[in-house]
Every structure is written in structure tokens, then in C-alpha cells.
Amino acid sequence: MSTRHRRENIIWVGMRQLILIVFSIVALYPIYYMFVTAFKTRDDWLHHQFGFPNPITFQNFTDALSRGNIPLWFQNSVVVTVASILITTIVSALAAYSIVRFRFTGRVLYFNSMIAFMVVPPAVLILPLFVFAVNVGLVNSLTGVIIIYSGLLIPFSVYLLVSFFRSLPTELFDAAAIDGCTNFDTLWRITLPLSTPAIVTLVVVNALFVWNELLIALVFLQSEELKTLMPGLTLFKGHFTLNEPLIMAGTLIATLPMILLYLFGQRLFVEGLTAGAVK
């Protein structure tokens, strides 16, 4: 490689790294602002909105937990998230395994419909879902929201698991059949253990969606006692509009569980994103 080409390569690599650094700063700045503001007094925030807290205070967290219904909203979010993830994972695993392993009428149509449903924005479904929920008595009910979230998450979950299951060697399934394993045994003892990265990816991605979702929870959970964290924080903000540190403290409390979930499953999450890309 000539000196000129080497210099151009160094310049290109440097520009690419600079662009990545700029995008990283843009992405991380809201987290920085939320974190430092949560530990500021109101006067400190009014005079130094973007600097480090001086002095550091934990009073905002105490006030957020005592003035609002954050513990109750947190509990509702946990119930909705865990139930939605369990239903979605079980149904999607069974559906994906059936699509990959069995040959039945409508199999291709069903899988293609899952892909089509992935591009439908949830906002378009709000009105028909609300009419349906009113007719069956599921408005202002955690059960109704769990059913809606599960329905929204299943298409993507089926698509991801089908892509991963297809990458597994067929010899494993043939050997299991020779050893006398039933289809359920093959799914439970072979397919799911080998699919741990994909399952973890589903859990992390779907949990982030359910935990942070606002529109559906805001429309269908109308009682303050039944609200999840995100719509609850909008109500909290209405009560304490001028106290930004208090709002950021509540937001930080709501964000920490998902940060911990991502950190816990980070390695398997990255593996799951590339699962099924090659065979």
C-alpha cells in the first residue's frame, strides 16, 4: 500500500470514528441529563441545568416515592411485563417450532402474515382495539393490556424464532426422533436450550417495549391505581410540572430495571441478534 493510500485510509478511519463518537454522545446525553438532574436541588437545576449536581441530594427520590404512586405503578408494570413476556414467548416458541418442523396447509400463509403484521403501527389499532375492549369489558384492566401487548409482540417473536430454529442442524431432530423423543420433548430438551440467545433477545426486546410503552397503557388504563410506570409518570409530571429534578428522579427509577435487564443479558442479546443470519 502506498503512502498516499495509507494516509487516505487513516483519514477515513478517523472520520468514521469521529462520526460514531458524535452519534454516541447524542444518544447518551439524555441519559446523562436524567442522571445528573435527578440528584440536583431545584435551585441548583434552575441555575445550572446541564452541569453536575452541587450539592448532591437524594431528596428527590424520597419525594418521588412518597408523593406519587410509583411503588404501585412499578408493581403494575412488573405484572404486565412479566405476563406479556411469558405469553408471548410460549406462544411464539410453539408457533415457530410448528412452522419449521411440520408441513401443514396454510403454513407459508401464516408465516407471511406474521411478517405483514410486523409493519402495522400500534397507533392504527388503537380505535378497533378500544371498541373491542369496551364490548368485552377489558377497558381499565391489566388483563386487557396484557392481551394487547402479547398480540403485538407475537409476530416479531415468531419471525425471530423461525429464523433461529431454521439454523439448527436437522440431524439433531432426526437423532431425537430415532431415540423416541416426542415433538414436545424435542422442543423442550433440544430446541429451546440451543435457542437460549434468541430467547434472551426476545425477552430483552419485548420487555423494553412493554415497560416503556405509553400510548396503549394511557388509553386503556384510566384509573390511577391501575396505571403502569410510564403513563403514571405523565400524571406525576402534571402534578409537579416545575420540579424537573423530581420528575427526573421518577424517570430514573423507572429506567433502572431495564438497564439492569440489558446488562444482565447483554452477551446473549448480541448473539441472538445475529442468530440465524448464517447457516
N, C-alpha and C positions, 0 to 999 in steps of 0.2 A: 504494500500500500504506500503510495507516495505521500510526501509531507503535506501537500495540499489537501488530499483526500482525508488524511488523518485529522487535519485541522478542521475540515468541514464536519467530520464525524463527531469530533469533540464539541463543536458549536451546537450541532443538532441534539446531541445527548443533553447538553447543558440547558438548551431551550425547553426540551421535553421535561426535564426535572423541574425547571422553574414553573412551567405551567401546572405540573402536578402539585407543587408546593402551594401555588396560589389557590387552586381548587380545594386543597386540604384545609387551608386557612379559612376559606369561605364556608366550608362545611362544618368546621369545628368551632367557628366563632359563636354561633348561637348557644352551643353547649357551654363555652367559656362565660358568656354573658349571664346565662341562667345560674351557673355555679357561683360566680363572684357576687351577683346581686342577691342571692339567697342569704348570704352571710353579712349583708350590709344593714346598717340602720337606715331609716327613711331619710334622715337629714344627709347622711353620707351619700346616699343614692342621688338625691336632688342636686348635690354639688359636684359629685364625681361619678357619673353614671357608668363610665367604662373602665375605671381604674380598679385596683384591688381594694377589698374592704378594709376600712380603717376607722374604728376598731372592728374586729371580727365579733359577730354576735350570733347566738343560736336562738334568740328570742323569736325570730320569725317562724321557726319550726314548731316551737311551743305554741305560738298563737295560731298557726295553721291547723294544728291537731286539736286545739281546744275550741276555736271559734267555728270551724266548719265541721262537716260530717265526713271528713277524709277517712277515718277508720272504717266507717260503714261503706263508703264508696269504694274503698280499697277491697273490702270483702266482696262486694258485688262484682268488681272487676275480676277478682280471682275465680269466683264461681263461674262467671260467664266464659272466661278464657279457658279454664281447665275443661269445662263441659264441652265447649265448642271444639277444642283440640282433640279430645277423646273421641267424640262422634265422628269428626272429620277423618281422623287417622284410621279408625276401624273400618268405616265405610269405604274409604279410598283404597285401603290395602286389599280388601276383598274384591272391589271392582277392578282394580288394576291387575290383580292376580288372575281373575277370570278372563280379562281381555287378552292377557299374554299366553295363558296356558290352555284355554278352551277355544273351540271353534263352534260358534252358535250364530243363529240368524240375527242380524242386526248388530253384530259386534263392531264392525267398522263404523256403522252409522252412529252407534253410541259413543265411540271414542271421538269421532269427528265432532259430535255435538258438545263434548266436553271442551274441545278446543274453541268452538264457537262461543260457548258461554263465558270463556275467559275474557273476551274482549267487550263484554257488556258491562258498562259502568254501573255501580250500585245505585247511583243517584237516579238513573232511569227507572229503577224498580221500586222506588220509594212509594209512589202512589198505589200501584196494584198490590204491593205487599201490605200497605196500611189498610186498604179496603178488605183484603183477605183477613188480616189480623182482627179487624173490628168484627167481621162476621163470625169468627170462631172464638172470640173473646180472649185474644192474646195480646191486646194493647196494654201497656203498663204492666208487663210481665217479663221476668227474666227468662222464662221458658220460651216465649215468643222470640226474643232477641237471640237466644242460643240457636234456635231452629234456623233463623235467617242467616246468622253468621256461618253455620255449618253448610247451608246450601250454597253460600257464596264461595266458600273455601274449597269445596269438593272438586270442582272442575280442574283447578290448578293442581291440586293434590293428586288426582288421578293421572293427569298428564305427566307429572314428575315421576311418580312411581312406575308407570308403564315404561317410561324411558329407562329407568334403572333396572327394572325386572328383565327387560329385554337384553340387557348387557350381561346377565348372569349366564354361565355356561349351561347349555341344555343337558350336558352329561350328568350334572348334579341331580336334575329332576329324573332323568332316566334311571340313575342308580337308586334313588329313593323309591321309585316305583317298583324296581326289581326287589328291593328289600321289604316290600309290602307296606310302605307308607301310604296313608290316605292323602287326598288332596289337602285336607286341613293340616295334617301332620307335616307335609312338605312345606306348606306356607309358614307354619308356626316354628318348625325346627330348623329349616334351611333358609327359606327366602327372607324372612324378617331379620334373623341375626346377621345375614350378609348385607342387608339393606339398612344397617344402622346409620351410616352417613346420610342417606336420603331421608330417613325418618326424622333424624335430628334437624335436618334442614327444614322439613315441613313444620316441625314443632316451633322452631325459632321464627320462621317467616310468618306462619299463621298466627302465632301468639303476638307478634308485633302488630299485625293488622288488627286483631280483635282488641288488644289492650289500648291501642291508640285511636281506634275508630270513634268518630264523633257524630256523624250525621244520623246514622240509624239509631244509635243509643239516644240521641237528643229527641228524635221524633217518637220513638216507641216507649221510652221510659220517662213518663211525665211526672211521676211522684218523686219528690226529693229523696225519700228513703230508698228508692229503687235505682237511683242513678248510679252509673259507673263513674270512674275517676274523671275521665275527660269531660263529659257533659257536666259533672259535678263541679269541676274547676271553672267552667264558664259561669256557673251560678255564683261560685266563690268570687270570681273576678267582679261580677256585678255588685257584690256587697262591699268589696274593698278596692274600688277602682283606682284610688290614688296611692295605694300602698303597694308599689311594684315589688319590693323585696318580699313581702308576704306572699304575693302571687307566685314569684319565682321559687320560694321555698316549697309551696304546694306542688309546683310543677316538677321540682327536683325529686320530691318524694314519689311522685307518680312515675318518673323516668327510671329510677334506680333498679327496680325489679327487671326491666327489660335489658338494661345494661349488664346486669349480673347474668341473666339468661344467655345473652350473646357471648359473654366472656367464657362462660362455662362450656358452651358447645361450639366454640369458635373453630377448633380444628376439624371436627366432624362436619360443621357447617360448610367450610370451604371445600371439603371432599365431596359433600353432597351436591354442591353447585356444579361441579364438573362430572358428576356421576352420569354414566350413560352417554357421555359425549363421544367416546370411542368404544369399540368393542374388542 
